[in-house]
Amino acid sequence: MFTGIIEELGTVAGMEKQRDGARIRISASVVTSDAAEGESIAVNGVCLTALDVRKDSFAADVSGETLRRSTLGSLGPGSRVNLERAVTPATRLGGHIVQGHVDARGAFLGAVAEGDFWTVKIGYPKEIGQYLVFKGSVSVEGISLTIASLSNEHFEIAVIPKTWEVTNLSALKEGDEVNLEADVIAKYVERMMEYRTGKAPVKEAITMAQVEELLGG
């Protein structure tokens, strides 16, 4: 589990294609300082198992499913990636619960500077629309962010100077794909509603009335 608070901006040192997958090596120094082989590190919001951990880099095997669902397959030597180690029992939950299980690819639609802050627009596919709410949490490239504006096709997020500086958001170009992970709490509520009603399809959007009924309101 992760919090979506990025610890380091790493660099892809190499990507070796394998049968229905790939092995990626990432140059980094902060997340490797106390990492052991087998531990989890989020790379652009994708939970990967660290292998061959060195002082200045680590490797990870990426399955074909992960390559297809996320943007990791489009990375190459020199690509900048957001890195975060898994939480510990003493970690402050500064963001929200991020599993590192990417739901879909979105699209970077642009960013507008407003003083020292940035308003970033992200397009999203229909299948995750029911999990997004105004002022709710969403993970973009592994970054815990709050939805400041929401439409049926895109959402906007307000990015503080520190986040703009230490993540790869500032390097994105219009049209670039990004990894999206919706808040897991919304997924559990939807699944409970399916069983509670016995009729709600998994992908059907739920109503506030149904949520209140589920919670005993």
Secondary structure by P-SEA (a helix, b strand, c coil): cccccccccccccccccccccbbbbbbbccccccccccbbbbcccbbbbbccccccbbbbbbcaaaaaacccccccccbbbbbbcccccccccccccccccccbbbbbccccccccbbbbbbbbcccccccccccbbbbccccccccccccccbbbbbbccccccccccccccccbbbbbbccaaaaaaaaaaaaacccccccccccaaaaaaaacc
